[in-house]
Amino acid sequence: MDIFPAWFPEREVAFRRTAADRCANADRAGLRWCSRLLLVYALLNLSPHLSEAGSTVFIVLRCLLAEGVALCIVRRRRLYVRHRQQFVTALFVLLTGLNVAVGGVQARQLSGLFGIAFNSSGWATLLTDLLLRGPLWLFLFASRARLLVRWSLMLLPLLAVAAMQPAQQACKLYLQVPGIEQPLSLVWKALDVLHLSMVPLWRADIGPAPTSVQMCLGISAYLVFFFGTALPLYLAYCLEWRARAAFAAEARHQRRQLAEAVGGRAGGGFPPGAQQPSLTGLWPLDLHFASAVVWCISSLAPPLARAA
């Protein structure tokens, strides 16, 4: 079953190229800003206090990838527009691979600053650090890349699975911080209570309470798969729905203008962007239900894996 109404192949190709062409300039600017910010971070890493040679090398590789794609947009714009989804996908797969490869290097940065912030606000610092280690950047990519929903359905879950490896490494370090068990338990119970209002009967008696390791992995999995997959897919669907409606309305307007010019008929025509479908007012419930489903799976997976 198609997600959107079926179009003729020519019309589908025209829509994809129009959307890719509109995104090309923003892609180029975003990639160059990203590479420059990464270079600044690499220079900071060269200081005696942040001397992580491995991390710096991977940062430079990311800069080169971003600058290479930006240069391709300038020099081979038509090629980039024609294959934008493949370019963006390949870029982010490579960046995700570098993140996984350097995960062990970056994981060692869980010290000093985290310990100071953790002592003042344990659960908030824990959530912030978990988000910054993958889910937030995955969400920013998925919402900014504007890939087609059909493409994102295959890509985002795979990237989320890859993002879980650095999360597992981070959980091992969190458990070395004194007093981490209480914030983990607090966040776990808060997510439980938040989602029990939507799915009140999902919690079954599956054995003893989860350990600190399992709570950390469950919370990490929820953040990765909700912010990195479920929420971006919902936003991508809404944005593509409106983009297709605007494209179809503009095409109808152009055809009517042509018919009026040929037939000599008067009329105001069909304004572009009209009849765009309005999003349902129940979108908070939609997101809450999606969040509850992701939390059910994420929180049940560690205990079930232990039982198996």
Buried (B, 14 or more C-beta within 10 A) or exposed (E): EEEBEEBEEEBBEBBBBBBBBEBBEEBBEBBBEBBEEBBEBBEEBEEEEEEBEBBBBBBBBBBEBBBEBBEBBEEEBEEBBBBBBEBBBEBBBBBBEBBBBBBEBBBEBBEEEBEEBBEEEBBEBBBBBBBEBBBBBBBBBBBBBBBBBBBBBEBBBEBBBBBBBBBBBBBEBBBEBEEBBEBBBEBBEEBEEEBBEBBEEBEEEEEEEBBBBBBBBBBBBBBBBBBBBBBBBBBBBBBBBBBBBBBBBBBBBEEBEEEBEEEEEEEEEBEBEEEBEEEEEEEEEEBBBBBBBBBBBBBBBBBEEBEE
